[in-house]
Amino acid sequence: MIELNELTDAAQKAFPADKLSPARDASWELTAEMGWMMVRLPEDDGGLGLDREASTAIHFEMGRVLSCAPLIPAQLGLQAVIASQTLAERADWLERLSAGEYAPLHMLPANVDVAADGTVSGTVGGVLEGDMAVAVVAKLPTGYALIPTDAEGVELIERPVWDPSRRLFDLVLTGYAPDPALMLSDAEGAAALHDILGPEAHLALAADCLGGATAALALTVEYLGMRKQFDRPLAMFQALKHRVADMKIRITTAEALLWSRARDPQAARLQIAGLKALATDVYQFVTEEMIQLHGGIGLTEEHQCHLFMKRAMLNLQLCGSLDWLNERVGAEALAALS
């Protein structure tokens, strides 16, 4: 059995903290070689059969270096295939995806309609690194489906985003005829599959956020210890110490909740959604403070501060915005009290 610290150590050696946003294709190749796509694959299917604490640890470390490799959507797509009861050639797809072929789950809403003849038209949003994908796991009105990117009526259009560490695509469907052999669920089973994938997505994004926030704090503390004003390091000024302490408290609180949720297989879906909301909020706060505490240099394109902030801004929107999640979680909490 692989220990959690072994995964963490391997990730830190492969992706050192001083090399932010390593090249995407080389990083993806390395993650496949290290077997990270097999971490959550059940042993009966030839995988390592580890729990979500293991994948959370990996996503935390990848967030720390602002990884360009699309490991989160890839693992979510693989989990959709694992959970499917209807996919033909399921074993073949599991082998292909665990070996490094890329079939991501989309991470923004889909707006599609089904015509009378059963064809589908519309846009599936949030396909990260779509140019790499052989297929996309998409939620359609008829259920979840694997949609080959080279199929007739399918087009990938890149959507410009602020975050330079990721590329975002829309999957545009024009009269696409879903292949029954590639359906992961029917319309009735889509809700159950969504309830499996939703918490996994929220947990992974929360880990990415808190890994990034931890790195942003470390860089900020290092800078304050080096930069001097009035012949004293900035780290000696009490007002700045308090702001750094606020950053640390927020990260530590959210990280405690992250590992609590990752280790609890009974954690409710909305509890994990609340974690994602908290983690994205903390990441936004920490990156904004990072820029402020770096002063003028933090506002420049040449400094890495902006890389963390842009990552935080995109994570706020993926798999449910902060406002939407807070509204859902708050409504559930109020309902439980009444």
BAMI-495182 format. One record per residue (C-alpha): residue in one letter; x, y, z. Coordinates in steps of 0.02 Angstrom, whole numbers, plus 50000, padded with zeros to 5 digits. Each point is the difference from the previous one (the first is absolute). Layout:
+---------+-------+-------+-------+
| residuo |    c1 |    c2 |    c3 |
+---------+-------+-------+-------+
|       A |     X |     Y |     Z |
...
+---------+-------+-------+-------+
END
This chain:
+---------+-------+-------+-------+
| residuo |    c1 |    c2 |    c3 |
+---------+-------+-------+-------+
|       M | 50000 | 50000 | 50000 |
|       I | 50066 | 50172 | 49951 |
|       E | 50012 | 50120 | 50147 |
|       L | 49936 | 50178 | 49985 |
|       N | 50170 | 50075 | 50039 |
|       E | 50076 | 49898 | 49858 |
|       L | 49879 | 50080 | 49876 |
|       T | 50036 | 50172 | 50070 |
|       D | 50189 | 49975 | 49995 |
|       A | 49993 | 49933 | 49822 |
|       A | 49896 | 50149 | 49945 |
|       Q | 50119 | 50126 | 50080 |
|       K | 50152 | 49918 | 49919 |
|       A | 49919 | 49990 | 49829 |
|       F | 49929 | 50176 | 50009 |
|       P | 50115 | 50109 | 50110 |
|       A | 49924 | 50156 | 50077 |
|       D | 50123 | 50118 | 49916 |
|       K | 49940 | 49954 | 49825 |
|       L | 49826 | 50072 | 49976 |
|       S | 49885 | 49946 | 49858 |
|       P | 50114 | 49867 | 49924 |
|       A | 49967 | 49961 | 49817 |
|       R | 49833 | 49916 | 49974 |
|       D | 50043 | 49857 | 49883 |
|       A | 50156 | 49947 | 50095 |
|       S | 49904 | 50012 | 50165 |
|       W | 49857 | 49895 | 49933 |
|       E | 50122 | 49868 | 49939 |
|       L | 50082 | 49997 | 50171 |
|       T | 49835 | 49982 | 50094 |
|       A | 49954 | 49852 | 49889 |
|       E | 50171 | 49919 | 50027 |
|       M | 49980 | 50021 | 50188 |
|       G | 49833 | 49909 | 49993 |
|       W | 49895 | 50141 | 50070 |
|       M | 49856 | 49959 | 49884 |
|       M | 49993 | 49829 | 50084 |
|       V | 49993 | 50066 | 50178 |
|       R | 49809 | 49994 | 50012 |
|       L | 49976 | 49856 | 49878 |
|       P | 49935 | 49848 | 50097 |
|       E | 50117 | 49853 | 50020 |
|       D | 49874 | 49889 | 49910 |
|       D | 50024 | 50111 | 49848 |
|       G | 50189 | 49995 | 50011 |
|       G | 50026 | 50159 | 50101 |
|       L | 50071 | 50045 | 50170 |
|       G | 49830 | 50012 | 50085 |
|       L | 50047 | 50146 | 50111 |
|       D | 49872 | 50114 | 50081 |
|       R | 49966 | 50184 | 49969 |
|       E | 50124 | 50055 | 50133 |
|       A | 50137 | 49940 | 49882 |
|       S | 49937 | 50096 | 49850 |
|       T | 49971 | 50153 | 50110 |
|       A | 50183 | 49996 | 50052 |
|       I | 50054 | 49997 | 49818 |
|       H | 49885 | 50143 | 49951 |
|       F | 50065 | 50102 | 50148 |
|       E | 50178 | 49980 | 49939 |
|       M | 49953 | 50040 | 49820 |
|       G | 49911 | 50157 | 50060 |
|       R | 50158 | 50051 | 50092 |
|       V | 50097 | 50010 | 49834 |
|       L | 49854 | 50062 | 49893 |
|       S | 50009 | 49843 | 49895 |
|       C | 49949 | 50014 | 49817 |
|       A | 49962 | 49814 | 49989 |
|       P | 49809 | 49974 | 50001 |
|       L | 50002 | 49865 | 50133 |
|       I | 49838 | 50054 | 50086 |
|       P | 49884 | 49990 | 49847 |
|       A | 50090 | 49842 | 49943 |
|       Q | 49971 | 49910 | 50165 |
|       L | 49819 | 50058 | 50003 |
|       G | 49973 | 49932 | 49825 |
|       L | 50078 | 49835 | 50051 |
|       Q | 49889 | 49990 | 50154 |
|       A | 49847 | 50026 | 49890 |
|       V | 50055 | 49850 | 49897 |
|       I | 50034 | 49898 | 50157 |
|       A | 49825 | 50037 | 50066 |
|       S | 49911 | 49965 | 49836 |
|       Q | 49887 | 49848 | 49987 |
|       T | 49956 | 50025 | 49817 |
|       L | 50162 | 50039 | 49907 |
|       A | 50044 | 49869 | 49870 |
|       E | 50184 | 49949 | 50000 |
|       R | 50019 | 50075 | 50174 |
|       A | 50158 | 49897 | 50035 |
|       D | 50082 | 50065 | 49841 |
|       W | 49961 | 50180 | 50044 |
|       L | 50068 | 49977 | 50176 |
|       E | 50162 | 49930 | 49931 |
|       R | 50019 | 50142 | 49875 |
|       L | 49963 | 50139 | 50124 |
|       S | 50106 | 49931 | 50141 |
|       A | 50145 | 49986 | 49877 |
|       G | 49992 | 50185 | 49957 |
|       E | 49867 | 50030 | 49868 |
|       Y | 49901 | 50154 | 50048 |
|       A | 49810 | 50004 | 50015 |
|       P | 49957 | 50141 | 50122 |
|       L | 49838 | 50043 | 50088 |
|       H | 49941 | 50174 | 49951 |
|       M | 50006 | 50121 | 50147 |
|       L | 49878 | 50137 | 49948 |
|       P | 49814 | 49979 | 49961 |
|       A | 49935 | 49927 | 49837 |
|       N | 49864 | 50086 | 49900 |
|       V | 49937 | 49871 | 49876 |
|       D | 49834 | 49947 | 49925 |
|       V | 49940 | 49836 | 49928 |
|       A | 49910 | 50003 | 49832 |
|       A | 49853 | 49889 | 49953 |
|       D | 50119 | 49883 | 49907 |
|       G | 50109 | 49978 | 50157 |
|       T | 50145 | 50107 | 49941 |
|       V | 50076 | 50124 | 50121 |
|       S | 50050 | 50181 | 49970 |
|       G | 50072 | 50130 | 50116 |
|       T | 50156 | 50038 | 50102 |
|       V | 50086 | 49899 | 50135 |
|       G | 50108 | 50121 | 50099 |
|       G | 50159 | 49984 | 50100 |
|       V | 50100 | 49869 | 49907 |
|       L | 50175 | 50027 | 50068 |
|       E | 50142 | 49966 | 49877 |
|       G | 49874 | 49944 | 49869 |
|       D | 50133 | 49990 | 49866 |
|       M | 50071 | 49847 | 50090 |
|       A | 49834 | 49908 | 50017 |
|       V | 49950 | 49844 | 49904 |
|       A | 49826 | 50015 | 50075 |
|       V | 49904 | 50107 | 50125 |
|       V | 49888 | 49939 | 50141 |
|       A | 49846 | 50110 | 49982 |
|       K | 49833 | 50015 | 50088 |
|       L | 49864 | 49999 | 49868 |
|       P | 49810 | 50004 | 50024 |
|       T | 50002 | 49815 | 49956 |
|       G | 50133 | 49957 | 50130 |
|       Y | 50189 | 50004 | 50016 |
|       A | 50094 | 49955 | 49841 |
|       L | 50176 | 49979 | 49934 |
|       I | 50008 | 50113 | 49848 |
|       P | 50148 | 49968 | 49882 |
|       T | 50080 | 50163 | 49950 |
|       D | 50019 | 49942 | 49819 |
|       A | 49817 | 49949 | 49980 |
|       E | 49887 | 50080 | 49870 |
|       G | 49912 | 50154 | 50067 |
|       V | 50132 | 50029 | 50136 |
|       E | 50117 | 50149 | 50007 |
|       L | 50117 | 50067 | 50135 |
|       I | 50016 | 50189 | 50009 |
|       E | 50128 | 50078 | 50116 |
|       R | 49933 | 50130 | 50121 |
|       P | 50126 | 50134 | 50052 |
|       V | 50030 | 50003 | 50188 |
|       W | 50108 | 50103 | 50116 |
|       D | 50088 | 49850 | 50079 |
|       P | 50156 | 49960 | 49896 |
|       S | 50025 | 49831 | 50084 |
|       R | 49842 | 49926 | 49920 |
|       R | 49910 | 50001 | 49833 |
|       L | 49810 | 49995 | 49998 |
|       F | 49893 | 49937 | 49856 |
|       D | 49816 | 49990 | 49958 |
|       L | 49937 | 49839 | 49923 |
|       V | 49878 | 50058 | 49867 |
|       L | 49874 | 49871 | 49940 |
|       T | 49905 | 50024 | 49838 |
|       G | 49879 | 49860 | 49962 |
|       Y | 50110 | 49874 | 50092 |
|       A | 49925 | 49826 | 50009 |
|       P | 50052 | 49919 | 50167 |
|       D | 50069 | 49825 | 49983 |
|       P | 49899 | 49882 | 50113 |
|       A | 50158 | 49899 | 50031 |
|       L | 50083 | 50155 | 50076 |
|       M | 49862 | 50048 | 50121 |
|       L | 50060 | 49998 | 50181 |
|       S | 49824 | 50014 | 50070 |
|       D | 49823 | 50029 | 49943 |
|       A | 49901 | 50155 | 50049 |
|       E | 49935 | 49914 | 50156 |
|       G | 50173 | 49948 | 50059 |
|       A | 50080 | 50169 | 49965 |
|       A | 49954 | 50071 | 50171 |
|       A | 50084 | 49855 | 50091 |
|       L | 50157 | 50017 | 49894 |
|       H | 50002 | 50188 | 50029 |
|       D | 49991 | 49970 | 50188 |
|       I | 50157 | 49893 | 49984 |
|       L | 50097 | 50121 | 49891 |
|       G | 49949 | 50163 | 50084 |
|       P | 50084 | 49969 | 50169 |
|       E | 50155 | 49931 | 49914 |
|       A | 50014 | 50158 | 49894 |
|       H | 49973 | 50115 | 50149 |
|       L | 50127 | 49908 | 50107 |
|       A | 50131 | 50002 | 49862 |
|       L | 49977 | 50186 | 49965 |
|       A | 50007 | 50039 | 50186 |
|       A | 50166 | 49907 | 50011 |
|       D | 50067 | 50095 | 49849 |
|       C | 49949 | 50165 | 50080 |
|       L | 50079 | 49965 | 50169 |
|       G | 50160 | 49932 | 49924 |
|       G | 50014 | 50162 | 49901 |
|       A | 49956 | 50107 | 50151 |
|       T | 50135 | 49913 | 50103 |
|       A | 50131 | 50036 | 49866 |
|       A | 49941 | 50181 | 49984 |
|       L | 50018 | 50026 | 50187 |
|       A | 50175 | 49924 | 50001 |
|       L | 50057 | 50115 | 49859 |
|       T | 49926 | 50150 | 50090 |
|       V | 50088 | 49960 | 50164 |
|       E | 50164 | 49975 | 49907 |
|       Y | 49981 | 50169 | 49914 |
|       L | 49958 | 50093 | 50160 |
|       G | 50155 | 49928 | 50083 |
|       M | 50110 | 50058 | 49855 |
|       R | 49928 | 50171 | 49955 |
|       K | 50057 | 50143 | 50112 |
|       Q | 49927 | 50169 | 50041 |
|       F | 50082 | 50125 | 50119 |
|       D | 50142 | 49873 | 50016 |
|       R | 49883 | 49869 | 50073 |
|       P | 49924 | 49847 | 49916 |
|       L | 49815 | 50023 | 49963 |
|       A | 49970 | 49844 | 50103 |
|       M | 50042 | 50101 | 50156 |
|       F | 49852 | 50118 | 49979 |
|       Q | 49858 | 49950 | 50115 |
|       A | 49858 | 50050 | 49882 |
|       L | 50070 | 49887 | 49865 |
|       K | 50024 | 49858 | 50124 |
|       H | 49815 | 50010 | 50042 |
|       R | 49950 | 49990 | 49817 |
|       V | 50111 | 49848 | 49973 |
|       A | 49927 | 49921 | 50156 |
|       D | 49825 | 50025 | 49928 |
|       M | 50054 | 49911 | 49841 |
|       K | 50073 | 49855 | 50099 |
|       I | 49845 | 49982 | 50111 |
|       R | 49883 | 49993 | 49850 |
|       I | 50107 | 49871 | 49911 |
|       T | 50022 | 49892 | 50155 |
|       T | 49813 | 49999 | 50038 |
|       A | 49952 | 49956 | 49822 |
|       E | 50136 | 49867 | 49988 |
|       A | 49938 | 49916 | 50159 |
|       L | 49827 | 49990 | 49921 |
|       L | 50075 | 49935 | 49838 |
|       W | 50082 | 49850 | 50081 |
|       S | 49850 | 49969 | 50111 |
|       R | 49887 | 49988 | 49848 |
|       A | 50128 | 49899 | 49900 |
|       R | 50011 | 49869 | 50138 |
|       D | 49813 | 49988 | 50030 |
|       P | 49914 | 49887 | 49873 |
|       Q | 49832 | 50048 | 50077 |
|       A | 50023 | 50188 | 49972 |
|       A | 49842 | 50070 | 49922 |
|       R | 50003 | 50072 | 49825 |
|       L | 49958 | 50175 | 50057 |
|       Q | 50130 | 49992 | 50139 |
|       I | 50134 | 49975 | 49867 |
|       A | 49922 | 50136 | 49892 |
|       G | 50017 | 50116 | 50150 |
|       L | 50183 | 49952 | 50013 |
|       K | 50028 | 50048 | 49817 |
|       A | 49916 | 50167 | 50031 |
|       L | 50110 | 50033 | 50152 |
|       A | 50161 | 49946 | 49913 |
|       T | 49971 | 50110 | 49847 |
|       D | 49957 | 50147 | 50112 |
|       V | 50160 | 49974 | 50101 |
|       Y | 50105 | 49985 | 49842 |
|       Q | 49929 | 50163 | 49933 |
|       F | 50034 | 50089 | 50165 |
|       V | 50178 | 49933 | 50014 |
|       T | 50048 | 50046 | 49822 |
|       E | 49930 | 50176 | 50018 |
|       E | 50099 | 50022 | 50161 |
|       M | 50154 | 49926 | 49915 |
|       I | 49995 | 50136 | 49867 |
|       Q | 49972 | 50137 | 50129 |
|       L | 50143 | 49940 | 50110 |
|       H | 50120 | 49990 | 49853 |
|       G | 49968 | 50184 | 49962 |
|       G | 50039 | 50067 | 49827 |
|       I | 50092 | 49845 | 49940 |
|       G | 49846 | 49894 | 50037 |
|       L | 49903 | 50097 | 49868 |
|       T | 50122 | 49962 | 49860 |
|       E | 49981 | 49867 | 49866 |
|       E | 50177 | 49940 | 50036 |
|       H | 49963 | 49947 | 50178 |
|       Q | 49911 | 49835 | 50038 |
|       C | 49867 | 50080 | 50113 |
|       H | 49880 | 50019 | 49855 |
|       L | 50013 | 49815 | 49957 |
|       F | 49927 | 49952 | 50169 |
|       M | 49863 | 50131 | 49992 |
|       K | 49945 | 49950 | 49825 |
|       R | 49992 | 49817 | 50053 |
|       A | 49895 | 50050 | 50149 |
|       M | 49879 | 50100 | 49892 |
|       L | 49967 | 49855 | 49882 |
|       N | 49980 | 49874 | 50142 |
|       L | 49864 | 50113 | 50071 |
|       Q | 49892 | 49962 | 49847 |
|       L | 50035 | 49816 | 49966 |
|       C | 49867 | 49874 | 50056 |
|       G | 49890 | 50131 | 50080 |
|       S | 50040 | 50182 | 50039 |
|       L | 50029 | 50062 | 50177 |
|       D | 49832 | 50090 | 50008 |
|       W | 49905 | 49849 | 49932 |
|       L | 50082 | 49878 | 50120 |
|       N | 49976 | 50114 | 50150 |
|       E | 49816 | 50018 | 49956 |
|       R | 49976 | 49811 | 49984 |
|       V | 50096 | 49957 | 50158 |
|       G | 49916 | 50140 | 50099 |
|       A | 49826 | 49946 | 49946 |
|       E | 50039 | 49821 | 50053 |
|       A | 50064 | 50058 | 50170 |
|       L | 49844 | 50106 | 50029 |
|       A | 49888 | 49855 | 49949 |
|       A | 50087 | 49887 | 50125 |
|       L | 49966 | 50124 | 50141 |
|       S | 49816 | 50020 | 49961 |
+---------+-------+-------+-------+
END
